[in-house]
Amino acid sequence: MKFPIIKNKEEFDEHFQSHIWFDTAKQICGRHQISFTELNRFVSKT
């Protein structure tokens, strides 16, 4: 899996909802035997 290179806030905003983060979270959770359905994503209001 190849991760995007993010250099600034604008690029972060572009990639924030990308499927790659959900795929990555599923893999990480699976390795640690954590149910992905129980995982919530924090979104800052600032």
CHARMM-style PDB file with segment names, atoms N, HN, CA, C and O in Angstrom:
ATOM      1  N   MET     1       0.847  -1.168   0.000  1.00  0.00      PROA
ATOM      2  CA  MET     1       0.000   0.000   0.000  1.00  0.00      PROA
ATOM      3  C   MET     1       0.894   1.233   0.000  1.00  0.00      PROA
ATOM      4  O   MET     1       1.827   1.325   0.798  1.00  0.00      PROA
ATOM      5  N   LYS     2       0.618   2.161  -0.874  1.00  0.00      PROA
ATOM      6  HN  LYS     2      -0.140   2.086  -1.521  1.00  0.00      PROA
ATOM      7  CA  LYS     2       1.424   3.373  -0.977  1.00  0.00      PROA
ATOM      8  C   LYS     2       0.638   4.557  -0.410  1.00  0.00      PROA
ATOM      9  O   LYS     2      -0.491   4.828  -0.820  1.00  0.00      PROA
ATOM     10  N   PHE     3       1.257   5.248   0.533  1.00  0.00      PROA
ATOM     11  HN  PHE     3       2.174   5.028   0.866  1.00  0.00      PROA
ATOM     12  CA  PHE     3       0.615   6.403   1.149  1.00  0.00      PROA
ATOM     13  C   PHE     3       0.950   7.676   0.383  1.00  0.00      PROA
ATOM     14  O   PHE     3       2.052   7.807  -0.150  1.00  0.00      PROA
ATOM     15  N   PRO     4       0.007   8.616   0.324  1.00  0.00      PROA
ATOM     16  CA  PRO     4       0.298   9.882  -0.347  1.00  0.00      PROA
ATOM     17  C   PRO     4       1.258  10.722   0.490  1.00  0.00      PROA
ATOM     18  O   PRO     4       1.266  10.632   1.718  1.00  0.00      PROA
ATOM     19  N   ILE     5       2.051  11.523  -0.170  1.00  0.00      PROA
ATOM     20  HN  ILE     5       2.045  11.597  -1.167  1.00  0.00      PROA
ATOM     21  CA  ILE     5       2.924  12.472   0.516  1.00  0.00      PROA
ATOM     22  C   ILE     5       2.125  13.754   0.698  1.00  0.00      PROA
ATOM     23  O   ILE     5       1.648  14.345  -0.270  1.00  0.00      PROA
ATOM     24  N   ILE     6       1.987  14.172   1.945  1.00  0.00      PROA
ATOM     25  HN  ILE     6       2.374  13.691   2.731  1.00  0.00      PROA
ATOM     26  CA  ILE     6       1.182  15.352   2.268  1.00  0.00      PROA
ATOM     27  C   ILE     6       2.115  16.405   2.835  1.00  0.00      PROA
ATOM     28  O   ILE     6       2.755  16.189   3.864  1.00  0.00      PROA
ATOM     29  N   LYS     7       2.191  17.546   2.161  1.00  0.00      PROA
ATOM     30  HN  LYS     7       1.671  17.722   1.325  1.00  0.00      PROA
ATOM     31  CA  LYS     7       3.149  18.590   2.536  1.00  0.00      PROA
ATOM     32  C   LYS     7       2.521  19.784   3.245  1.00  0.00      PROA
ATOM     33  O   LYS     7       3.225  20.540   3.914  1.00  0.00      PROA
ATOM     34  N   ASN     8       1.204  19.967   3.109  1.00  0.00      PROA
ATOM     35  HN  ASN     8       0.633  19.353   2.565  1.00  0.00      PROA
ATOM     36  CA  ASN     8       0.576  21.144   3.707  1.00  0.00      PROA
ATOM     37  C   ASN     8      -0.894  20.860   4.008  1.00  0.00      PROA
ATOM     38  O   ASN     8      -1.414  19.795   3.677  1.00  0.00      PROA
ATOM     39  N   LYS     9      -1.554  21.829   4.639  1.00  0.00      PROA
ATOM     40  HN  LYS     9      -1.132  22.695   4.908  1.00  0.00      PROA
ATOM     41  CA  LYS     9      -2.953  21.658   5.037  1.00  0.00      PROA
ATOM     42  C   LYS     9      -3.860  21.428   3.841  1.00  0.00      PROA
ATOM     43  O   LYS     9      -4.790  20.626   3.921  1.00  0.00      PROA
ATOM     44  N   GLU    10      -3.614  22.100   2.756  1.00  0.00      PROA
ATOM     45  HN  GLU    10      -2.858  22.752   2.691  1.00  0.00      PROA
ATOM     46  CA  GLU    10      -4.457  21.948   1.574  1.00  0.00      PROA
ATOM     47  C   GLU    10      -4.396  20.514   1.043  1.00  0.00      PROA
ATOM     48  O   GLU    10      -5.421  19.934   0.684  1.00  0.00      PROA
ATOM     49  N   GLU    11      -3.203  19.955   0.998  1.00  0.00      PROA
ATOM     50  HN  GLU    11      -2.370  20.426   1.289  1.00  0.00      PROA
ATOM     51  CA  GLU    11      -3.060  18.572   0.538  1.00  0.00      PROA
ATOM     52  C   GLU    11      -3.703  17.607   1.542  1.00  0.00      PROA
ATOM     53  O   GLU    11      -4.301  16.604   1.153  1.00  0.00      PROA
ATOM     54  N   PHE    12      -3.574  17.916   2.824  1.00  0.00      PROA
ATOM     55  HN  PHE    12      -3.087  18.731   3.140  1.00  0.00      PROA
ATOM     56  CA  PHE    12      -4.226  17.088   3.838  1.00  0.00      PROA
ATOM     57  C   PHE    12      -5.735  17.089   3.629  1.00  0.00      PROA
ATOM     58  O   PHE    12      -6.371  16.035   3.650  1.00  0.00      PROA
ATOM     59  N   ASP    13      -6.304  18.272   3.426  1.00  0.00      PROA
ATOM     60  HN  ASP    13      -5.788  19.128   3.409  1.00  0.00      PROA
ATOM     61  CA  ASP    13      -7.746  18.377   3.214  1.00  0.00      PROA
ATOM     62  C   ASP    13      -8.189  17.575   1.992  1.00  0.00      PROA
ATOM     63  O   ASP    13      -9.257  16.964   2.004  1.00  0.00      PROA
ATOM     64  N   GLU    14      -7.374  17.576   0.942  1.00  0.00      PROA
ATOM     65  HN  GLU    14      -6.506  18.073   0.932  1.00  0.00      PROA
ATOM     66  CA  GLU    14      -7.701  16.827  -0.274  1.00  0.00      PROA
ATOM     67  C   GLU    14      -7.741  15.321  -0.011  1.00  0.00      PROA
ATOM     68  O   GLU    14      -8.560  14.611  -0.594  1.00  0.00      PROA
ATOM     69  N   HSD    15      -6.869  14.839   0.855  1.00  0.00      PROA
ATOM     70  HN  HSD    15      -6.204  15.416   1.329  1.00  0.00      PROA
ATOM     71  CA  HSD    15      -6.745  13.400   1.099  1.00  0.00      PROA
ATOM     72  C   HSD    15      -7.513  12.915   2.322  1.00  0.00      PROA
ATOM     73  O   HSD    15      -7.571  11.712   2.578  1.00  0.00      PROA
ATOM     74  N   PHE    16      -8.102  13.833   3.077  1.00  0.00      PROA
ATOM     75  HN  PHE    16      -8.055  14.810   2.869  1.00  0.00      PROA
ATOM     76  CA  PHE    16      -8.697  13.478   4.369  1.00  0.00      PROA
ATOM     77  C   PHE    16      -9.745  12.381   4.253  1.00  0.00      PROA
ATOM     78  O   PHE    16      -9.763  11.466   5.077  1.00  0.00      PROA
ATOM     79  N   GLN    17     -10.617  12.448   3.256  1.00  0.00      PROA
ATOM     80  HN  GLN    17     -10.602  13.191   2.587  1.00  0.00      PROA
ATOM     81  CA  GLN    17     -11.682  11.458   3.104  1.00  0.00      PROA
ATOM     82  C   GLN    17     -11.299  10.308   2.174  1.00  0.00      PROA
ATOM     83  O   GLN    17     -12.154   9.507   1.798  1.00  0.00      PROA
ATOM     84  N   SER    18     -10.051  10.223   1.809  1.00  0.00      PROA
ATOM     85  HN  SER    18      -9.357  10.874   2.115  1.00  0.00      PROA
ATOM     86  CA  SER    18      -9.586   9.189   0.888  1.00  0.00      PROA
ATOM     87  C   SER    18      -9.814   7.790   1.463  1.00  0.00      PROA
ATOM     88  O   SER    18      -9.668   7.573   2.666  1.00  0.00      PROA
ATOM     89  N   HSD    19     -10.169   6.852   0.595  1.00  0.00      PROA
ATOM     90  HN  HSD    19     -10.288   7.028  -0.382  1.00  0.00      PROA
ATOM     91  CA  HSD    19     -10.379   5.464   1.008  1.00  0.00      PROA
ATOM     92  C   HSD    19      -9.112   4.843   1.594  1.00  0.00      PROA
ATOM     93  O   HSD    19      -9.196   3.875   2.350  1.00  0.00      PROA
ATOM     94  N   ILE    20      -7.953   5.380   1.260  1.00  0.00      PROA
ATOM     95  HN  ILE    20      -7.885   6.166   0.646  1.00  0.00      PROA
ATOM     96  CA  ILE    20      -6.705   4.768   1.736  1.00  0.00      PROA
ATOM     97  C   ILE    20      -6.629   4.764   3.264  1.00  0.00      PROA
ATOM     98  O   ILE    20      -6.074   3.833   3.846  1.00  0.00      PROA
ATOM     99  N   TRP    21      -7.171   5.778   3.914  1.00  0.00      PROA
ATOM    100  HN  TRP    21      -7.622   6.535   3.441  1.00  0.00      PROA
ATOM    101  CA  TRP    21      -7.117   5.834   5.376  1.00  0.00      PROA
ATOM    102  C   TRP    21      -8.015   4.774   5.995  1.00  0.00      PROA
ATOM    103  O   TRP    21      -7.677   4.190   7.024  1.00  0.00      PROA
ATOM    104  N   PHE    22      -9.160   4.525   5.368  1.00  0.00      PROA
ATOM    105  HN  PHE    22      -9.435   5.000   4.531  1.00  0.00      PROA
ATOM    106  CA  PHE    22     -10.058   3.491   5.876  1.00  0.00      PROA
ATOM    107  C   PHE    22      -9.445   2.104   5.663  1.00  0.00      PROA
ATOM    108  O   PHE    22      -9.534   1.245   6.540  1.00  0.00      PROA
ATOM    109  N   ASP    23      -8.830   1.888   4.510  1.00  0.00      PROA
ATOM    110  HN  ASP    23      -8.758   2.586   3.798  1.00  0.00      PROA
ATOM    111  CA  ASP    23      -8.155   0.616   4.235  1.00  0.00      PROA
ATOM    112  C   ASP    23      -7.010   0.396   5.217  1.00  0.00      PROA
ATOM    113  O   ASP    23      -6.809  -0.712   5.714  1.00  0.00      PROA
ATOM    114  N   THR    24      -6.265   1.460   5.488  1.00  0.00      PROA
ATOM    115  HN  THR    24      -6.428   2.360   5.084  1.00  0.00      PROA
ATOM    116  CA  THR    24      -5.139   1.377   6.426  1.00  0.00      PROA
ATOM    117  C   THR    24      -5.639   1.080   7.836  1.00  0.00      PROA
ATOM    118  O   THR    24      -5.076   0.236   8.534  1.00  0.00      PROA
ATOM    119  N   ALA    25      -6.693   1.771   8.252  1.00  0.00      PROA
ATOM    120  HN  ALA    25      -7.150   2.456   7.686  1.00  0.00      PROA
ATOM    121  CA  ALA    25      -7.256   1.543   9.586  1.00  0.00      PROA
ATOM    122  C   ALA    25      -7.730   0.103   9.740  1.00  0.00      PROA
ATOM    123  O   ALA    25      -7.540  -0.500  10.797  1.00  0.00      PROA
ATOM    124  N   LYS    26      -8.341  -0.451   8.707  1.00  0.00      PROA
ATOM    125  HN  LYS    26      -8.495   0.039   7.849  1.00  0.00      PROA
ATOM    126  CA  LYS    26      -8.790  -1.847   8.763  1.00  0.00      PROA
ATOM    127  C   LYS    26      -7.604  -2.786   8.970  1.00  0.00      PROA
ATOM    128  O   LYS    26      -7.683  -3.726   9.761  1.00  0.00      PROA
ATOM    129  N   GLN    27      -6.512  -2.531   8.263  1.00  0.00      PROA
ATOM    130  HN  GLN    27      -6.448  -1.767   7.621  1.00  0.00      PROA
ATOM    131  CA  GLN    27      -5.328  -3.381   8.400  1.00  0.00      PROA
ATOM    132  C   GLN    27      -4.716  -3.265   9.794  1.00  0.00      PROA
ATOM    133  O   GLN    27      -4.370  -4.271  10.412  1.00  0.00      PROA
ATOM    134  N   ILE    28      -4.585  -2.038  10.280  1.00  0.00      PROA
ATOM    135  HN  ILE    28      -4.866  -1.220   9.778  1.00  0.00      PROA
ATOM    136  CA  ILE    28      -3.999  -1.818  11.611  1.00  0.00      PROA
ATOM    137  C   ILE    28      -4.879  -2.453  12.683  1.00  0.00      PROA
ATOM    138  O   ILE    28      -4.380  -3.135  13.579  1.00  0.00      PROA
ATOM    139  N   CYS    29      -6.177  -2.230  12.592  1.00  0.00      PROA
ATOM    140  HN  CYS    29      -6.582  -1.676  11.864  1.00  0.00      PROA
ATOM    141  CA  CYS    29      -7.095  -2.802  13.579  1.00  0.00      PROA
ATOM    142  C   CYS    29      -7.053  -4.328  13.542  1.00  0.00      PROA
ATOM    143  O   CYS    29      -7.079  -4.980  14.585  1.00  0.00      PROA
ATOM    144  N   GLY    30      -6.989  -4.888  12.343  1.00  0.00      PROA
ATOM    145  HN  GLY    30      -6.968  -4.358  11.495  1.00  0.00      PROA
ATOM    146  CA  GLY    30      -6.913  -6.341  12.214  1.00  0.00      PROA
ATOM    147  C   GLY    30      -5.673  -6.913  12.878  1.00  0.00      PROA
ATOM    148  O   GLY    30      -5.738  -7.961  13.520  1.00  0.00      PROA
ATOM    149  N   ARG    31      -4.556  -6.240  12.731  1.00  0.00      PROA
ATOM    150  HN  ARG    31      -4.503  -5.388  12.210  1.00  0.00      PROA
ATOM    151  CA  ARG    31      -3.305  -6.703  13.350  1.00  0.00      PROA
ATOM    152  C   ARG    31      -3.389  -6.707  14.873  1.00  0.00      PROA
ATOM    153  O   ARG    31      -2.747  -7.518  15.540  1.00  0.00      PROA
ATOM    154  N   HSD    32      -4.195  -5.784  15.414  1.00  0.00      PROA
ATOM    155  HN  HSD    32      -4.716  -5.125  14.872  1.00  0.00      PROA
ATOM    156  CA  HSD    32      -4.299  -5.644  16.867  1.00  0.00      PROA
ATOM    157  C   HSD    32      -5.608  -6.211  17.408  1.00  0.00      PROA
ATOM    158  O   HSD    32      -5.970  -5.985  18.563  1.00  0.00      PROA
ATOM    159  N   GLN    33      -6.309  -6.950  16.551  1.00  0.00      PROA
ATOM    160  HN  GLN    33      -6.015  -7.134  15.613  1.00  0.00      PROA
ATOM    161  CA  GLN    33      -7.570  -7.598  16.918  1.00  0.00      PROA
ATOM    162  C   GLN    33      -8.580  -6.609  17.492  1.00  0.00      PROA
ATOM    163  O   GLN    33      -9.236  -6.884  18.496  1.00  0.00      PROA
ATOM    164  N   ILE    34      -8.693  -5.464  16.843  1.00  0.00      PROA
ATOM    165  HN  ILE    34      -8.160  -5.240  16.026  1.00  0.00      PROA
ATOM    166  CA  ILE    34      -9.671  -4.439  17.205  1.00  0.00      PROA
ATOM    167  C   ILE    34     -10.716  -4.412  16.103  1.00  0.00      PROA
ATOM    168  O   ILE    34     -10.380  -4.390  14.919  1.00  0.00      PROA
ATOM    169  N   SER    35     -11.978  -4.415  16.493  1.00  0.00      PROA
ATOM    170  HN  SER    35     -12.251  -4.434  17.455  1.00  0.00      PROA
ATOM    171  CA  SER    35     -13.045  -4.374  15.498  1.00  0.00      PROA
ATOM    172  C   SER    35     -13.070  -3.006  14.825  1.00  0.00      PROA
ATOM    173  O   SER    35     -13.167  -1.976  15.492  1.00  0.00      PROA
ATOM    174  N   PHE    36     -12.982  -3.009  13.505  1.00  0.00      PROA
ATOM    175  HN  PHE    36     -12.904  -3.846  12.964  1.00  0.00      PROA
ATOM    176  CA  PHE    36     -12.996  -1.742  12.771  1.00  0.00      PROA
ATOM    177  C   PHE    36     -14.343  -1.044  12.912  1.00  0.00      PROA
ATOM    178  O   PHE    36     -14.404   0.182  12.829  1.00  0.00      PROA
ATOM    179  N   THR    37     -15.419  -1.789  13.122  1.00  0.00      PROA
ATOM    180  HN  THR    37     -15.370  -2.786  13.189  1.00  0.00      PROA
ATOM    181  CA  THR    37     -16.747  -1.182  13.251  1.00  0.00      PROA
ATOM    182  C   THR    37     -16.877  -0.381  14.538  1.00  0.00      PROA
ATOM    183  O   THR    37     -17.789   0.436  14.667  1.00  0.00      PROA
ATOM    184  N   GLU    38     -15.977  -0.605  15.493  1.00  0.00      PROA
ATOM    185  HN  GLU    38     -15.236  -1.268  15.388  1.00  0.00      PROA
ATOM    186  CA  GLU    38     -16.007   0.130  16.754  1.00  0.00      PROA
ATOM    187  C   GLU    38     -15.151   1.391  16.713  1.00  0.00      PROA
ATOM    188  O   GLU    38     -15.147   2.170  17.666  1.00  0.00      PROA
ATOM    189  N   LEU    39     -14.441   1.590  15.637  1.00  0.00      PROA
ATOM    190  HN  LEU    39     -14.444   0.957  14.863  1.00  0.00      PROA
ATOM    191  CA  LEU    39     -13.509   2.705  15.526  1.00  0.00      PROA
ATOM    192  C   LEU    39     -14.231   3.964  15.054  1.00  0.00      PROA
ATOM    193  O   LEU    39     -14.954   3.933  14.057  1.00  0.00      PROA
ATOM    194  N   ASN    40     -14.038   5.064  15.764  1.00  0.00      PROA
ATOM    195  HN  ASN    40     -13.451   5.089  16.573  1.00  0.00      PROA
ATOM    196  CA  ASN    40     -14.598   6.355  15.367  1.00  0.00      PROA
ATOM    197  C   ASN    40     -13.470   7.300  15.016  1.00  0.00      PROA
ATOM    198  O   ASN    40     -12.400   7.259  15.622  1.00  0.00      PROA
ATOM    199  N   ARG    41     -13.711   8.140  14.048  1.00  0.00      PROA
ATOM    200  HN  ARG    41     -14.581   8.173  13.556  1.00  0.00      PROA
ATOM    201  CA  ARG    41     -12.703   9.096  13.610  1.00  0.00      PROA
ATOM    202  C   ARG    41     -12.990  10.452  14.246  1.00  0.00      PROA
ATOM    203  O   ARG    41     -14.112  10.952  14.177  1.00  0.00      PROA
ATOM    204  N   PHE    42     -11.980  11.037  14.860  1.00  0.00      PROA
ATOM    205  HN  PHE    42     -11.068  10.630  14.916  1.00  0.00      PROA
ATOM    206  CA  PHE    42     -12.114  12.352  15.471  1.00  0.00      PROA
ATOM    207  C   PHE    42     -11.929  13.424  14.411  1.00  0.00      PROA
ATOM    208  O   PHE    42     -10.987  13.373  13.620  1.00  0.00      PROA
ATOM    209  N   VAL    43     -12.829  14.388  14.399  1.00  0.00      PROA
ATOM    210  HN  VAL    43     -13.595  14.430  15.041  1.00  0.00      PROA
ATOM    211  CA  VAL    43     -12.724  15.509  13.474  1.00  0.00      PROA
ATOM    212  C   VAL    43     -12.710  16.785  14.299  1.00  0.00      PROA
ATOM    213  O   VAL    43     -13.671  17.087  15.006  1.00  0.00      PROA
ATOM    214  N   SER    44     -11.620  17.527  14.208  1.00  0.00      PROA
ATOM    215  HN  SER    44     -10.839  17.281  13.634  1.00  0.00      PROA
ATOM    216  CA  SER    44     -11.484  18.778  14.945  1.00  0.00      PROA
ATOM    217  C   SER    44     -12.363  19.853  14.326  1.00  0.00      PROA
ATOM    218  O   SER    44     -12.518  19.910  13.106  1.00  0.00      PROA
ATOM    219  N   LYS    45     -12.929  20.691  15.156  1.00  0.00      PROA
ATOM    220  HN  LYS    45     -12.803  20.644  16.147  1.00  0.00      PROA
ATOM    221  CA  LYS    45     -13.780  21.790  14.680  1.00  0.00      PROA
ATOM    222  C   LYS    45     -12.969  23.049  14.401  1.00  0.00      PROA
ATOM    223  O   LYS    45     -13.528  24.058  13.971  1.00  0.00      PROA
ATOM    224  N   THR    46     -11.652  23.006  14.639  1.00  0.00      PROA
ATOM    225  HN  THR    46     -11.198  22.186  14.988  1.00  0.00      PROA
ATOM    226  CA  THR    46     -10.825  24.199  14.432  1.00  0.00      PROA
ATOM    227  C   THR    46     -10.172  24.197  13.086  1.00  0.00      PROA
ATOM    228  OT1 THR    46      -9.441  25.130  12.753  1.00  0.00      PROA
TER     229      THR     46
END
